[in-house]
Amino acid sequence: MKQRTMPMRILVNEALLRRLPPNHPKSPDILKDMLIKRAGYKGEQDMDYYISLLNDNDFYIFQDLRIPLGSNYFQIDFLLLSTKFALLIENKNMPGVIEFDPDFNQVLRKHNDQTEVYDDPVLQVKRQVYQFRNWLINHHLAHLPLEFLVTYSNTGSILQNPSKNQEIYDRVCKGGKLVFKVAEYQTLHQKEIFSVKELKKLTKLLIKSHEPEKATIDRYNISSSEILTGVLCPACSRGPMERISGKWFCPHCKTISTNAHEQAILDYLLLLGPTITNKQLRSFLLIRSRTVATYLLGNMNLQHTGGTKNRVYSKI
């Protein structure tokens, strides 16, 4: 019912790493955040296979929901809705030995001779259940039984429960066990709480309420003056490329490109603002011709408002 999209934070991080000067002090933090977000995104994609094994007629399935509640938001990796119950799934993509410590609500991961400490994902998804229940109450919806799971989609994850905590056994599993856990919940919940009509109404409300996470360079306290301008070479990543006879020429590696400007325009829209004008484009791409700028923008299939002389372009 709602499909995931590439997180804006990943796209902004990628653009920043392209557009910051070499050895910028914030680059290591940006790279770390990007790798974490990429791993999470990849893990959710891997879980799609196990989700696809479920009967299509049993659930409405939502990927990557982010719902406002009061002044905060809660995010759900996977939400499975049926007329009888809902299942919230928090997915993790971690190779290595994963040891659960429920006494202190933490997880230890041992990987590549290193030990790292993470927040307890069971507690994390229980908070999501609490927030989702309050959201349902705020919208005067019937009390739907809410189940939850933590799944590990990485085949290299080795799950350990040294305290033999029953909740860990019940609520944590590898991705391959998902269909069997879902079958247990289907056996447990036999009473129909929502009609199909009510379920469709809830579905529309969830989709309408979803707000994707916004990402800006302000997160890293980076100013627009630090962003490198010019068209970057798709081969060697250096810049600026030169506009010669309708093509882009790299003075460093001699690469010639007809569309290298497209990534530059997208970088601008990701980092410097949701819209761009002809004048801003010329300044960012380091070109003089208004006609060339109009031509480049016109071939990008961007949305635009305003007349010819005061036109403003945007990606969305």
Phi, psi and omega per residue, in radians:
M1 nan -0.553 3.081
K2 -2.453 2.044 -3.081
Q3 -1.646 2.597 3.103
R4 -1.299 2.679 3.018
T5 -2.162 2.866 3.105
M6 -1.026 2.153 -3.124
P7 -1.002 2.340 -3.140
M8 -1.027 -0.544 -3.123
R9 -1.105 -0.628 3.098
I10 -1.158 -0.783 -3.116
L11 -1.110 -0.719 3.126
V12 -1.166 -0.733 3.109
N13 -1.065 -0.761 3.126
E14 -1.078 -0.760 3.137
A15 -1.135 -0.703 3.124
L16 -1.089 -0.752 -3.131
L17 -1.138 -0.492 3.058
R18 -1.314 -0.601 -2.889
R19 -1.823 -0.038 3.089
L20 -1.607 2.605 3.111
P21 -1.045 2.674 3.088
P22 -0.971 2.481 3.105
N23 1.104 0.473 3.062
H24 -1.110 2.384 -3.052
P25 -1.085 -0.384 -3.124
K26 -1.556 -0.178 -3.059
S27 -1.025 -0.756 3.133
P28 -1.052 -0.698 3.123
D29 -1.160 -0.691 3.137
I30 -1.150 -0.756 3.136
L31 -1.103 -0.755 3.131
K32 -1.065 -0.804 -3.137
D33 -1.109 -0.700 -3.136
M34 -1.116 -0.747 -3.123
L35 -1.138 -0.676 3.102
I36 -1.124 -0.802 -3.123
K37 -1.166 -0.654 3.098
R38 -1.113 -0.738 -3.135
A39 -1.097 -0.735 3.111
G40 -1.103 -0.737 3.132
Y41 -1.123 -0.745 3.124
K42 -1.130 -0.678 3.128
G43 -1.111 -0.686 3.108
E44 -1.163 -0.661 3.086
Q45 -1.111 -0.693 3.115
D46 -1.110 -0.609 3.141
M47 -1.211 -0.369 -3.125
D48 -0.978 -0.611 -3.138
Y49 -1.078 -0.816 -3.112
Y50 -1.198 -0.615 3.068
I51 -1.109 -0.636 -3.091
S52 -1.180 -0.281 3.132
L53 -1.345 -0.248 3.125
L54 -1.273 2.715 3.110
N55 -1.180 2.157 -3.096
D56 -1.024 -0.493 -3.075
N57 -1.441 -0.144 -3.049
D58 -1.545 -0.493 -2.993
F59 -2.453 2.634 2.804
Y60 -1.653 2.233 -3.000
I61 -1.985 2.304 3.132
F62 -2.116 2.360 3.080
Q63 -1.921 2.294 2.968
D64 0.956 1.148 3.062
L65 -1.563 2.425 3.052
R66 -2.310 1.911 -2.944
I67 -2.042 2.325 3.068
P68 -1.310 2.489 3.058
L69 -2.531 1.880 -3.033
G70 1.143 -2.236 3.124
S71 -1.668 0.073 -3.105
N72 -2.075 -3.117 3.075
Y73 -2.286 2.669 2.935
F74 -2.226 2.521 -3.037
Q75 -2.109 2.394 -3.122
I76 -2.161 2.144 3.131
D77 -1.103 -0.888 3.099
F78 -2.394 2.326 3.026
L79 -2.167 2.143 3.085
L80 -1.905 2.070 -3.114
L81 -1.925 2.336 3.001
S82 -2.314 3.081 3.108
T83 -1.289 -0.183 -3.039
K84 -1.943 -0.522 3.127
F85 -2.872 2.958 3.049
A86 -2.152 2.577 3.117
L87 -2.167 2.133 3.071
L88 -1.755 2.281 -3.107
I89 -2.123 2.191 3.006
E90 -1.835 2.072 -3.076
N91 -1.816 2.485 3.084
K92 -2.160 2.551 3.138
N93 -2.188 1.418 -3.048
M94 -2.294 2.046 2.970
P95 -1.380 2.799 3.103
G96 1.889 -3.069 3.130
V97 -1.490 2.110 -3.118
I98 -1.884 1.926 -3.082
E99 -1.930 2.136 -3.098
F100 -1.558 2.346 3.099
D101 -2.180 1.454 -3.060
P102 -1.181 -0.387 -3.137
D103 -1.103 -0.590 -3.129
F104 -2.030 0.224 3.113
N105 0.864 0.976 3.110
Q106 -2.545 2.868 3.106
V107 -2.236 2.356 3.066
L108 -1.832 2.261 3.067
R109 -2.008 2.195 3.096
K110 -1.910 2.047 -3.063
H111 -2.707 2.316 3.133
N112 0.940 0.791 3.090
D113 1.098 0.395 3.082
Q114 -2.215 2.595 3.067
T115 -2.043 2.190 3.140
E116 -2.111 2.619 -3.128
V117 -1.927 2.312 3.127
Y118 -2.233 2.750 3.036
D119 -1.128 2.649 -3.127
D120 -1.163 2.013 -3.131
P121 -1.189 -0.431 3.084
V122 -1.164 -0.772 3.080
L123 -1.109 -0.632 3.123
Q124 -1.077 -0.833 -3.107
V125 -1.297 -0.474 3.051
K126 -1.156 -0.610 3.042
R127 -1.132 -0.672 3.111
Q128 -1.116 -0.697 3.094
V129 -1.086 -0.784 3.127
Y130 -1.043 -0.786 -3.134
Q131 -1.204 -0.686 -3.141
F132 -1.158 -0.678 3.110
R133 -1.105 -0.746 3.107
N134 -1.128 -0.642 3.100
W135 -1.101 -0.754 3.103
L136 -1.087 -0.726 3.127
I137 -1.116 -0.747 -3.139
N138 -1.072 -0.470 3.141
H139 -1.751 0.258 3.025
H140 0.986 0.747 3.131
L141 -1.782 2.660 -3.084
A142 -1.051 2.667 -3.139
H143 -1.242 1.803 3.140
L144 -1.653 2.232 3.074
P145 -0.983 2.280 -3.088
L146 -1.996 2.102 3.053
E147 -1.878 2.842 -3.123
F148 -2.590 2.662 3.109
L149 -2.508 2.639 2.912
V150 -1.957 2.137 -3.136
T151 -1.998 2.606 3.060
Y152 -2.055 1.962 -3.039
S153 -1.556 -0.273 -3.123
N154 -1.340 2.176 -3.114
T155 -1.159 -0.297 3.127
G156 -1.549 0.125 3.108
S157 -1.418 2.260 3.070
I158 -1.990 1.857 -3.041
L159 -1.536 2.306 3.135
Q160 -2.290 2.458 -3.113
N161 -2.279 1.242 -3.016
P162 -1.080 -0.490 3.126
S163 -1.431 -0.075 -3.118
K164 0.959 0.682 3.133
N165 -1.216 2.220 -3.044
Q166 -1.156 -0.624 -3.135
E167 -1.110 -0.635 3.091
I168 -1.093 -0.791 3.113
Y169 -1.066 -0.680 -3.057
D170 -1.345 -0.587 -2.916
R171 -1.958 -0.030 -3.132
V172 -2.165 2.339 3.122
C173 -2.726 2.883 2.989
K174 -1.336 2.762 -3.086
G175 -0.979 -0.612 -3.088
G176 -1.134 -0.297 -3.112
K177 -1.627 -0.033 -3.020
L178 -0.953 -0.861 -3.046
V179 -1.056 -0.565 -3.128
F180 -1.341 -0.617 3.066
K181 -1.160 -0.715 3.117
V182 -1.087 -0.706 3.117
A183 -1.063 -0.636 3.097
E184 -1.094 -0.758 -3.138
Y185 -1.185 -0.597 3.106
Q186 -1.165 -0.613 3.087
T187 -1.222 -0.638 -3.097
L188 -1.249 -0.630 -3.058
H189 -1.919 1.734 -3.093
Q190 -1.800 -0.381 -3.046
K191 -1.440 2.314 3.122
E192 -1.414 2.129 -3.109
I193 -1.707 -0.741 3.120
F194 -1.914 2.553 2.911
S195 -1.404 2.913 3.100
V196 -1.066 -0.641 3.119
K197 -1.108 -0.761 3.127
E198 -1.171 -0.611 3.123
L199 -1.159 -0.694 3.093
K200 -1.137 -0.631 3.096
K201 -1.125 -0.753 3.099
L202 -1.111 -0.684 3.124
T203 -1.048 -0.823 3.121
K204 -1.077 -0.680 -3.134
L205 -1.168 -0.700 3.118
L206 -1.124 -0.787 -3.132
I207 -1.127 -0.700 3.119
K208 -1.165 -0.596 -3.087
S209 -1.397 -0.367 -3.084
H210 -1.044 2.285 3.088
E211 -2.256 1.913 3.128
P212 -1.047 2.586 3.112
E213 -1.168 2.314 3.079
K214 -1.553 2.558 -3.139
A215 -2.372 2.270 3.123
T216 -2.383 2.959 3.131
I217 -1.262 -0.219 3.109
D218 -1.090 -0.446 3.136
R219 -0.979 -0.605 -3.103
Y220 -1.823 0.148 -3.137
N221 1.003 0.784 3.115
I222 -1.848 2.354 -3.131
S223 -1.616 2.747 -3.125
S224 -1.095 -0.445 -3.134
S225 -1.201 -0.284 3.136
E226 -1.502 -0.191 -3.098
I227 -1.383 2.207 3.130
L228 -1.236 2.387 3.117
T229 -1.717 3.079 3.119
G230 1.660 2.846 3.083
V231 -1.462 2.229 -3.124
L232 -1.619 2.513 -3.104
C233 -1.215 2.258 3.122
P234 -1.229 -0.256 -3.114
A235 -1.628 -0.861 -3.065
C236 -1.935 -0.070 3.088
S237 1.197 0.152 3.128
R238 -1.673 2.903 -3.127
G239 -2.741 3.130 -0.051
P240 -1.495 2.621 3.014
M241 -1.359 2.762 -3.121
E242 -1.867 2.494 3.116
R243 -1.576 1.940 -3.097
I244 -2.318 2.084 3.067
S245 0.914 0.800 3.060
G246 1.360 0.160 3.134
K247 -2.339 2.863 3.104
W248 -1.745 2.263 -3.094
F249 -2.079 2.259 3.120
C250 -1.609 2.044 -3.133
P251 -1.260 -0.191 -3.095
H252 -1.573 -0.851 -3.091
C253 -2.049 0.058 3.066
K254 1.215 0.258 3.082
T255 -1.181 2.490 3.077
I256 -2.037 2.327 -3.113
S257 -2.413 2.562 3.078
T258 -1.704 -0.306 -3.034
N259 -2.287 0.357 -3.116
A260 -1.086 -0.398 -3.132
H261 -1.194 -0.396 -3.065
E262 -1.086 -0.764 3.115
Q263 -1.149 -0.619 3.129
A264 -1.113 -0.731 3.133
I265 -1.148 -0.732 3.102
L266 -1.120 -0.661 3.083
D267 -1.061 -0.731 3.122
Y268 -1.051 -0.813 -3.100
L269 -1.169 -0.495 3.112
L270 -1.367 -0.648 -2.960
L271 -1.817 -0.590 -2.959
L272 -1.956 -0.146 3.106
G273 2.722 2.717 -3.109
P274 -1.323 -0.174 -3.140
T275 -2.291 2.839 3.112
I276 -2.569 2.471 3.093
T277 -1.861 2.975 3.105
N278 -1.016 -0.777 -3.124
K279 -1.114 -0.760 3.130
Q280 -1.127 -0.648 3.112
L281 -1.104 -0.798 -3.137
R282 -1.063 -0.716 3.128
S283 -1.147 -0.688 -3.073
F284 -1.340 -0.691 -3.118
L285 -1.495 -0.106 3.132
L286 1.095 0.808 3.062
I287 -2.141 2.749 -3.066
R288 -1.770 -0.569 -2.969
S289 -1.324 2.132 3.053
R290 -1.156 -0.637 -3.130
T291 -1.106 -0.761 3.114
V292 -1.112 -0.739 3.136
A293 -1.078 -0.745 3.105
T294 -1.079 -0.734 3.129
Y295 -1.089 -0.795 -3.114
L296 -1.122 -0.747 3.133
L297 -1.180 -0.681 -3.118
G298 -1.112 -0.514 -3.124
N299 -1.527 0.041 -3.110
M300 -1.620 -0.091 -3.108
N301 0.987 0.694 3.090
L302 -1.501 2.646 3.000
Q303 -1.262 2.648 -3.128
H304 -2.609 2.703 3.068
T305 -2.329 2.759 3.115
G306 1.600 2.951 -3.140
G307 -1.377 -3.027 -3.057
T308 -1.061 -0.720 -3.040
K309 -1.466 -0.438 -3.105
N310 -2.122 0.593 -3.065
R311 -1.263 2.424 3.094
V312 -2.093 2.265 -3.077
Y313 -1.877 2.589 3.096
S314 -2.575 2.720 -3.126
K315 -1.405 -0.608 -3.078
I316 -2.020 nan nan
